[in-house]
Amino acid sequence: MEALIYTLVHGADWQAAEAAGAYHGSADDRRDGFLHFSTAWQLRATAAKHRAGQAGLVLVEVEAAACGAALRWEAAAGGKRPGLFPHLYGPLPLAAVRAVVALPLNAAGRHDFPASIP
């Protein structure tokens, strides 16, 4: 599986995670019982489907191996999206985070990803 995985987090929620020492997920994550992640190849589609037009997000890059056995690769709900998605069954330890970058909206209202994201 992929070495790096990604999640999109509201900036204020990430600040709270830094203060707490771990990220416990969004309301959607808590409802579903796991933290939702994407690979670099899945990230743009995930943003378009679940975070379209949302300002103030940060892109959190995570070392998948640092998540241990709590990370599982699973099909998306309903099986309508191809590929397996990384789901973390537990809080994200800050030690697993490699980078956090702002994810601004461009003039078209789409998220402007770093060049490292295909």
Backbone bond lengths (Angstrom), bond angles and torsions (degrees), N, CA, C in turn:
res aa  C-N    CA-C-N  psi(-1)  N-CA   C-N-CA  omega(-1)  CA-C   N-CA-C  phi
1 M - - - 1.456 - - 1.535 109.80 -
2 E 1.295 115.66 177.09 1.457 122.27 -175.71 1.529 111.95 -67.98
3 A 1.324 116.23 146.16 1.465 121.13 178.14 1.523 111.67 -78.57
4 L 1.348 116.05 -32.77 1.463 120.71 -179.55 1.518 109.66 -117.81
5 I 1.331 115.66 139.65 1.456 121.92 175.38 1.528 107.95 -128.82
6 Y 1.332 116.12 163.74 1.458 120.54 -171.31 1.517 111.26 -137.44
7 T 1.325 114.72 150.06 1.449 121.03 171.11 1.523 108.80 -140.16
8 L 1.324 115.56 153.67 1.460 122.47 179.06 1.518 107.83 -107.08
9 V 1.319 116.07 126.11 1.461 121.45 -173.27 1.525 109.02 -131.63
10 H 1.325 116.45 140.39 1.462 119.92 173.26 1.530 108.35 -64.29
11 G 1.320 116.23 137.75 1.457 121.55 -175.20 1.524 113.59 -52.64
12 A 1.330 117.48 -43.64 1.471 120.49 -179.56 1.526 111.18 -65.05
13 D 1.333 116.32 -36.07 1.473 119.66 178.10 1.527 110.59 -67.24
14 W 1.344 115.94 -35.54 1.462 118.23 179.11 1.524 110.77 -70.24
15 Q 1.320 117.19 -38.01 1.464 120.02 176.51 1.528 110.50 -60.54
16 A 1.330 116.84 -40.11 1.466 121.02 177.41 1.528 110.40 -64.54
17 A 1.329 116.83 -38.80 1.462 120.91 178.25 1.522 111.10 -63.41
18 E 1.320 116.25 -42.41 1.465 119.71 178.71 1.520 110.77 -62.33
19 A 1.318 117.24 -39.41 1.461 120.80 178.85 1.529 111.24 -68.32
20 A 1.347 116.72 -34.48 1.462 121.66 -177.61 1.527 112.94 -84.47
21 G 1.333 117.22 -19.18 1.456 120.64 -179.05 1.519 114.82 91.27
22 A 1.347 117.23 -0.39 1.467 121.84 178.22 1.524 108.33 -163.17
23 Y 1.334 115.38 154.87 1.464 120.77 175.96 1.523 108.28 -101.81
24 H 1.336 115.55 125.53 1.458 121.20 -176.70 1.519 113.06 -102.76
25 G 1.319 117.36 4.60 1.452 121.20 173.01 1.510 115.40 96.87
26 S 1.328 112.59 167.84 1.461 121.91 177.57 1.532 109.16 -82.16
27 A 1.315 115.99 176.65 1.466 119.93 175.32 1.527 110.30 -59.89
28 D 1.333 117.58 -38.35 1.469 120.94 177.66 1.529 110.95 -64.03
29 D 1.332 116.21 -42.53 1.467 120.31 178.35 1.530 110.54 -60.08
30 R 1.316 115.25 -48.18 1.466 119.32 -178.11 1.532 110.97 -63.86
31 R 1.329 117.42 -37.60 1.468 121.26 177.15 1.529 110.96 -62.37
32 D 1.340 116.54 -42.29 1.461 121.46 -175.62 1.530 113.33 -83.29
33 G 1.328 117.81 -14.20 1.458 121.13 177.04 1.517 114.86 87.26
34 F 1.332 117.54 9.74 1.467 122.01 177.71 1.516 109.30 -158.55
35 L 1.338 115.70 160.47 1.456 121.57 175.61 1.517 108.51 -86.99
36 H 1.331 115.94 131.18 1.460 122.49 -179.29 1.526 110.17 -84.84
37 F 1.311 116.57 130.13 1.456 123.01 174.96 1.518 108.66 -128.77
38 S 1.322 115.56 166.45 1.461 122.89 175.40 1.511 108.62 -136.31
39 T 1.328 115.61 156.76 1.458 120.09 169.53 1.523 107.31 -80.71
40 A 1.316 116.84 170.87 1.470 120.51 177.92 1.528 110.36 -58.08
41 W 1.334 117.03 -37.57 1.466 121.17 -177.89 1.516 112.51 -73.12
42 Q 1.305 118.75 -23.29 1.469 122.91 -179.15 1.526 112.65 -93.40
43 L 1.314 116.71 -15.31 1.459 121.51 -166.55 1.521 114.43 -62.25
44 R 1.306 118.75 -46.20 1.474 120.69 -178.45 1.527 111.39 -61.48
45 A 1.327 117.01 -43.40 1.464 120.25 178.92 1.530 110.90 -65.73
46 T 1.312 116.66 -38.88 1.466 120.70 177.49 1.522 110.56 -62.26
47 A 1.319 116.84 -45.74 1.470 120.54 179.24 1.521 110.97 -61.46
48 A 1.328 116.97 -43.70 1.462 120.91 -179.42 1.530 111.36 -64.01
49 K 1.319 116.73 -37.01 1.469 120.15 -177.24 1.528 112.82 -80.18
50 H 1.330 117.43 -41.57 1.465 120.42 -170.42 1.527 115.66 -109.60
51 R 1.332 118.40 -17.47 1.474 120.44 -175.84 1.527 112.52 -132.84
52 A 1.323 117.43 20.95 1.475 121.63 -177.39 1.527 111.43 -53.40
53 G 1.329 115.44 127.44 1.454 122.21 175.81 1.513 115.98 73.19
54 Q 1.317 118.82 1.97 1.460 120.99 -178.70 1.529 110.24 -80.47
55 A 1.302 115.85 120.85 1.461 121.97 177.99 1.529 109.15 -88.62
56 G 1.330 114.89 163.83 1.460 120.49 174.47 1.514 114.99 78.13
57 L 1.332 116.97 20.58 1.463 119.74 178.75 1.517 111.43 -89.90
58 V 1.319 115.29 155.40 1.459 121.37 169.01 1.524 107.60 -120.65
59 L 1.319 114.55 148.60 1.454 122.80 176.10 1.522 107.07 -97.41
60 V 1.324 116.65 120.38 1.459 122.19 -178.23 1.528 107.86 -105.89
61 E 1.339 114.99 119.10 1.463 122.17 179.74 1.522 108.14 -99.64
62 V 1.332 115.92 127.56 1.462 121.65 -171.51 1.528 110.40 -125.98
63 E 1.313 115.80 139.55 1.462 122.47 173.15 1.528 107.30 -78.14
64 A 1.331 116.62 109.99 1.466 121.17 -173.97 1.527 112.08 -57.05
65 A 1.327 118.40 -43.30 1.464 121.64 -177.07 1.532 111.83 -61.70
66 A 1.324 117.22 -28.41 1.465 120.87 -178.83 1.527 112.50 -72.58
67 C 1.325 117.10 -10.67 1.466 121.03 179.25 1.526 112.15 -84.32
68 G 1.335 116.64 -15.15 1.456 120.66 176.44 1.518 113.93 67.16
69 A 1.324 115.24 -153.83 1.466 122.40 -175.07 1.520 113.23 -69.25
70 A 1.327 117.72 -14.25 1.470 120.40 179.19 1.533 112.00 -71.86
71 L 1.337 117.48 -13.71 1.465 121.59 179.12 1.525 108.96 -91.49
72 R 1.323 115.29 125.39 1.469 121.52 178.65 1.524 109.16 -126.54
73 W 1.328 115.85 144.85 1.459 122.61 177.65 1.517 107.63 -100.98
74 E 1.356 116.33 116.51 1.455 120.77 -172.23 1.528 111.07 -137.35
75 A 1.328 115.16 158.15 1.464 120.94 174.93 1.528 109.06 -69.08
76 A 1.324 115.57 151.23 1.460 120.48 176.63 1.529 109.54 -66.82
77 A 1.313 116.06 154.69 1.461 120.59 178.46 1.521 109.50 -55.96
78 G 1.292 116.71 133.95 1.451 121.83 -179.76 1.521 113.95 80.58
79 G 1.324 117.11 -9.23 1.452 121.37 177.27 1.514 115.21 63.93
80 K 1.337 118.58 19.38 1.463 121.24 -176.43 1.522 113.80 -86.00
81 R 1.317 117.76 -16.21 1.459 120.88 179.25 1.516 108.51 -106.56
82 P 1.336 116.79 130.49 1.477 119.63 -176.05 1.523 112.45 -70.59
83 G 1.307 115.29 154.04 1.459 121.40 176.21 1.512 112.36 87.69
84 L 1.311 114.18 169.02 1.455 121.07 177.31 1.521 108.91 -98.47
85 F 1.329 115.50 143.48 1.455 121.76 -179.36 1.523 109.68 -111.19
86 P 1.334 117.16 142.26 1.459 119.98 177.13 1.534 110.82 -77.48
87 H 1.311 116.38 126.82 1.465 123.10 177.92 1.520 107.75 -123.78
88 L 1.325 116.29 129.52 1.454 121.29 -179.31 1.524 109.64 -104.62
89 Y 1.318 116.11 117.19 1.460 122.77 -179.24 1.524 109.73 -93.50
90 G 1.307 114.73 75.39 1.453 122.60 -179.37 1.511 108.26 150.63
91 P 1.312 117.63 174.02 1.461 120.37 179.80 1.524 111.99 -69.12
92 L 1.307 115.39 152.76 1.463 121.82 176.79 1.522 108.84 -86.03
93 P 1.333 118.31 114.17 1.466 119.62 176.95 1.525 110.04 -72.52
94 L 1.300 116.54 137.57 1.469 120.04 -178.37 1.520 111.99 -61.48
95 A 1.322 117.70 -25.12 1.462 120.85 178.95 1.528 112.21 -64.33
96 A 1.338 118.12 -20.56 1.464 121.94 179.32 1.532 112.38 -83.83
97 V 1.325 117.14 -10.65 1.468 122.09 -174.92 1.521 109.72 -83.64
98 R 1.330 115.56 126.59 1.471 121.27 177.48 1.512 112.53 -92.39
99 A 1.336 117.01 -35.23 1.466 120.15 -177.38 1.522 109.66 -158.49
100 V 1.320 114.50 151.44 1.461 122.58 172.89 1.519 106.12 -133.88
101 V 1.330 116.85 120.53 1.464 120.72 -178.58 1.516 109.93 -129.90
102 A 1.328 115.21 145.98 1.461 120.74 176.13 1.519 109.20 -63.03
103 L 1.320 116.19 145.53 1.460 121.57 -179.48 1.531 108.31 -123.90
104 P 1.336 116.13 81.11 1.469 119.47 -176.11 1.526 111.76 -72.29
105 L 1.326 114.39 163.77 1.461 120.88 172.70 1.520 108.21 -90.67
106 N 1.339 116.93 140.77 1.462 120.00 176.57 1.532 109.63 -87.63
107 A 1.318 117.28 -176.57 1.467 122.04 -176.56 1.527 112.37 -60.51
108 A 1.327 117.18 -25.75 1.465 121.37 179.59 1.533 112.15 -86.10
109 G 1.349 117.02 -0.82 1.459 120.87 179.96 1.517 114.00 82.60
110 R 1.333 116.50 13.14 1.466 121.62 177.29 1.523 109.42 -102.32
111 H 1.316 116.23 154.60 1.455 119.38 179.38 1.527 110.47 -69.15
112 D 1.309 114.62 137.49 1.463 122.72 -178.84 1.532 107.91 -97.55
113 F 1.343 115.67 96.48 1.460 121.83 -176.23 1.522 111.85 -79.13
114 P 1.339 116.39 153.16 1.471 119.10 173.65 1.536 110.42 -62.36
115 A 1.305 116.13 159.01 1.476 121.94 -178.34 1.525 111.71 -61.60
116 S 1.324 118.76 -22.25 1.469 121.53 -178.05 1.536 112.60 -73.04
117 I 1.319 117.38 -11.97 1.464 121.48 179.47 1.529 108.32 -95.85
118 P 1.343 117.37 120.32 1.479 119.90 -177.18 1.522 113.08 -65.34
